[in-house]
């Protein structure tokens, strides 16, 4: 995570969430370890119906050591 999208400073590492102030920006570099479709949202989930969501589609080989689906009960 490059806070305030500053690519000239060292990135934050091992973070799961980051605050982006109004009018601010953040640049991220991530590595997905499993394939799938992931939704990116902010914590104001009421904005979902207004389109404040991104869909990240990751392709690749499954990695059951990280994640595996359990059979339906």
Backbone as a chain_set.jsonl record, in Angstrom:
{"seq": "XXXXXXXXXXXXXXXXXXXXXXXXXXXXXXXXXXXXXXXXXXXXXXXXXXXXXXXXXXXXXXXXXXXXXXXXX", "coords": {"N": [[0.853, -1.178, 0.0], [0.747, 2.034, -1.008], [0.669, 4.783, 0.669], [-1.433, 7.581, 0.303], [-0.934, 7.466, -2.365], [1.745, 7.812, -2.842], [4.433, 7.066, -4.541], [7.076, 7.387, -4.133], [7.797, 6.955, -1.551], [8.462, 4.439, 0.94], [6.466, 1.485, 0.829], [3.566, 0.581, 2.832], [3.391, -2.508, 4.52], [1.94, -5.808, 4.791], [-0.75, -5.163, 5.43], [-4.296, -5.106, 5.765], [-6.453, -3.457, 5.417], [-6.996, -0.04, 4.442], [-7.155, 3.446, 4.986], [-8.739, 5.825, 2.97], [-8.865, 9.072, 2.446], [-11.485, 11.54, 1.778], [-11.172, 12.788, -1.457], [-8.648, 11.839, -1.553], [-6.048, 9.415, -2.344], [-4.876, 6.084, -2.972], [-2.353, 3.777, -3.756], [-1.983, 0.431, -4.63], [-0.277, -2.705, -4.515], [-0.709, -5.969, -5.153], [-0.698, -9.503, -4.512], [-2.423, -12.202, -5.519], [-3.192, -15.3, -4.096], [-4.853, -17.342, -4.68], [-7.17, -18.4, -7.216], [-10.161, -16.677, -8.282], [-13.155, -14.659, -7.881], [-13.16, -11.52, -6.592], [-14.596, -9.072, -4.534], [-14.192, -5.621, -4.206], [-14.699, -3.26, -1.835], [-15.782, -0.332, 0.002], [-16.123, 0.563, 3.487], [-18.602, 1.663, 3.781], [-21.126, 0.16, 3.182], [-23.639, 0.702, 2.262], [-23.356, 2.099, -0.04], [-23.033, 0.314, -2.046], [-25.242, -0.306, -3.723], [-25.222, 1.889, -5.303], [-23.177, 1.524, -6.961], [-20.597, 1.536, -5.954], [-18.394, -0.421, -6.039], [-15.9, -2.782, -6.908], [-14.878, -5.384, -9.085], [-12.62, -7.942, -8.945], [-11.082, -10.217, -10.92], [-9.366, -13.172, -10.713], [-7.257, -15.391, -12.286], [-5.935, -18.733, -12.514], [-4.088, -21.553, -11.188], [-5.684, -23.636, -8.755], [-5.013, -23.395, -5.216], [-4.927, -25.376, -2.804], [-3.647, -25.413, -0.341], [-3.883, -22.911, 0.644], [-6.577, -22.154, 0.314], [-9.646, -23.871, 0.127], [-12.704, -25.119, -1.152], [-15.381, -26.279, 0.832], [-17.404, -29.234, 0.878], [-20.938, -28.977, 0.26], [-23.332, -29.127, 2.879]], "CA": [[0.0, 0.0, 0.0], [1.449, 3.306, -1.067], [-0.241, 5.739, 1.281], [-1.652, 8.808, -0.461], [-0.423, 7.158, -3.703], [3.117, 8.303, -2.936], [5.288, 5.983, -4.995], [8.466, 7.683, -3.788], [8.018, 6.525, -0.169], [8.36, 2.992, 1.145], [5.066, 1.084, 1.018], [3.134, -0.138, 4.027], [3.319, -3.929, 4.197], [1.14, -6.682, 5.662], [-1.973, -4.499, 5.873], [-5.495, -5.661, 5.155], [-7.313, -2.333, 5.055], [-6.315, 1.252, 4.445], [-8.078, 4.577, 4.906], [-8.564, 6.735, 1.839], [-9.681, 10.237, 2.781], [-12.176, 12.169, 0.646], [-10.248, 13.502, -2.328], [-7.33, 11.228, -1.454], [-5.776, 8.28, -3.22], [-3.972, 5.045, -2.487], [-1.91, 2.835, -4.775], [-1.693, -0.867, -4.007], [0.31, -3.776, -5.302], [-1.093, -7.164, -4.417], [-0.488, -10.804, -5.133], [-3.473, -13.131, -5.139], [-2.644, -16.636, -3.974], [-5.856, -18.292, -5.157], [-8.047, -17.831, -8.234], [-11.528, -16.411, -7.857], [-13.678, -13.321, -8.1], [-13.107, -10.815, -5.316], [-15.229, -7.761, -4.553], [-13.502, -4.571, -3.463], [-15.702, -2.303, -1.37], [-15.403, 0.428, 1.19], [-16.914, 0.131, 4.631], [-19.956, 2.209, 3.682], [-21.754, -0.834, 2.304], [-24.87, 1.25, 1.678], [-23.037, 2.653, -1.363], [-22.96, -0.767, -3.026], [-26.311, -0.204, -4.722], [-24.919, 3.023, -6.171], [-22.086, 1.128, -7.836], [-19.287, 1.707, -5.326], [-17.812, -1.75, -5.878], [-15.073, -3.242, -8.024], [-14.762, -6.839, -9.156], [-11.291, -8.367, -9.356], [-11.116, -11.619, -11.331], [-8.024, -13.748, -10.702], [-7.187, -16.708, -12.915], [-4.749, -19.49, -12.164], [-4.286, -22.872, -10.606], [-6.107, -23.635, -7.35], [-3.973, -23.598, -4.216], [-5.669, -25.872, -1.648], [-2.969, -25.153, 0.927], [-4.327, -21.594, 1.088], [-8.032, -22.086, 0.354], [-10.37, -24.899, -0.608], [-14.13, -25.138, -0.867], [-15.883, -27.443, 1.54], [-18.637, -29.732, 0.273], [-22.192, -28.497, 0.879], [-23.901, -30.071, 3.848]], "C": [[0.892, 1.232, 0.0], [0.487, 4.38, -0.585], [-0.256, 7.052, 0.513], [-1.068, 8.698, -1.871], [0.982, 7.689, -3.92], [4.044, 7.148, -3.28], [6.761, 6.227, -4.679], [8.795, 7.344, -2.336], [7.892, 5.014, -0.077], [6.902, 2.608, 1.382], [4.826, 0.509, 2.407], [3.039, -1.605, 3.633], [2.442, -4.65, 5.209], [-0.085, -5.974, 6.239], [-3.159, -5.075, 5.105], [-6.462, -4.572, 4.711], [-6.498, -1.049, 5.118], [-7.379, 2.342, 4.316], [-7.73, 5.43, 3.695], [-9.456, 7.937, 2.115], [-10.408, 10.788, 1.558], [-11.188, 13.008, -0.169], [-8.845, 12.917, -2.318], [-7.181, 10.065, -2.422], [-4.848, 7.305, -2.514], [-3.597, 4.191, -3.684], [-1.55, 1.536, -4.066], [-1.064, -1.804, -5.026], [-0.011, -5.042, -4.526], [-0.827, -8.41, -5.224], [-1.581, -11.726, -4.625], [-2.897, -14.547, -5.134], [-3.62, -17.724, -4.39], [-6.68, -17.625, -6.248], [-9.434, -17.573, -7.651], [-11.949, -15.02, -8.263], [-13.799, -12.654, -6.744], [-13.744, -9.444, -5.478], [-14.431, -6.805, -3.691], [-14.52, -3.504, -3.118], [-15.104, -1.433, -0.276], [-16.34, 0.015, 2.323], [-18.307, 0.762, 4.675], [-20.731, 1.321, 2.711], [-23.064, -0.337, 1.697], [-24.613, 1.848, 0.301], [-22.93, 1.567, -2.437], [-24.006, -0.611, -4.119], [-26.131, 0.999, -5.648], [-23.73, 2.729, -7.086], [-20.696, 1.274, -7.247], [-18.679, 0.343, -5.0], [-16.971, -2.051, -7.118], [-14.981, -4.76, -7.951], [-13.382, -7.179, -9.72], [-11.348, -9.852, -9.667], [-9.683, -12.117, -11.466], [-8.094, -15.138, -11.307], [-5.919, -17.411, -12.462], [-5.107, -20.829, -11.572], [-4.769, -22.752, -9.164], [-4.92, -23.897, -6.416], [-4.647, -24.062, -2.929], [-4.939, -25.705, -0.322], [-3.354, -23.794, 1.5], [-5.842, -21.578, 1.28], [-8.596, -23.253, -0.425], [-11.827, -24.841, -0.199], [-14.498, -26.419, -0.136], [-17.148, -27.938, 0.862], [-19.861, -29.201, 1.01], [-22.732, -29.574, 1.818], [-25.309, -30.412, 3.504]], "O": [[1.694, 1.433, 0.912], [-0.39, 4.829, -1.323], [0.792, 7.567, 0.123], [-0.746, 9.708, -2.496], [1.371, 7.985, -5.05], [4.399, 6.347, -2.416], [7.601, 5.363, -4.932], [9.954, 7.437, -1.931], [7.274, 4.387, -0.938], [6.178, 3.331, 2.066], [5.743, 0.021, 3.068], [2.64, -1.91, 2.51], [2.227, -4.175, 6.324], [-0.42, -6.166, 7.408], [-3.034, -5.478, 3.949], [-7.202, -4.747, 3.744], [-5.451, -0.987, 5.762], [-8.377, 2.17, 3.617], [-6.56, 5.716, 3.438], [-10.679, 7.831, 2.028], [-9.998, 10.532, 0.426], [-10.46, 13.835, 0.38], [-7.951, 13.431, -2.99], [-8.078, 9.775, -3.213], [-4.132, 7.667, -1.58], [-4.44, 3.912, -4.536], [-0.89, 1.547, -3.027], [-1.297, -1.698, -6.23], [0.375, -5.174, -3.364], [-0.742, -8.378, -6.452], [-1.655, -12.002, -3.428], [-2.196, -14.939, -6.066], [-3.257, -18.899, -4.447], [-6.874, -16.41, -6.215], [-9.824, -18.178, -6.652], [-11.196, -14.291, -8.909], [-14.468, -13.17, -5.85], [-13.466, -8.735, -6.445], [-14.04, -7.143, -2.574], [-15.133, -2.911, -4.005], [-14.061, -1.753, 0.295], [-17.246, -0.795, 2.123], [-19.109, 0.411, 5.54], [-20.958, 1.694, 1.56], [-23.543, -0.904, 0.715], [-25.558, 2.082, -0.452], [-22.754, 1.88, -3.615], [-23.702, -0.764, -5.302], [-26.816, 1.108, -6.664], [-23.326, 3.575, -7.885], [-19.708, 1.149, -7.97], [-18.479, 0.001, -3.834], [-17.296, -1.626, -8.226], [-15.005, -5.339, -6.865], [-13.025, -6.761, -10.822], [-11.629, -10.662, -8.784], [-8.888, -11.565, -12.227], [-8.902, -15.966, -10.884], [-4.945, -16.766, -12.072], [-6.279, -21.191, -11.468], [-4.319, -21.872, -8.429], [-3.947, -24.545, -6.801], [-4.915, -23.246, -2.048], [-5.559, -25.844, 0.732], [-3.176, -23.545, 2.692], [-6.34, -21.058, 2.278], [-8.102, -23.594, -1.5], [-12.151, -24.551, 0.952], [-13.992, -27.498, -0.445], [-17.901, -27.131, 0.318], [-19.83, -28.998, 2.224], [-22.596, -30.771, 1.565], [-25.946, -31.194, 4.211]]}, "num_chains": 1, "name": "protein.A"}
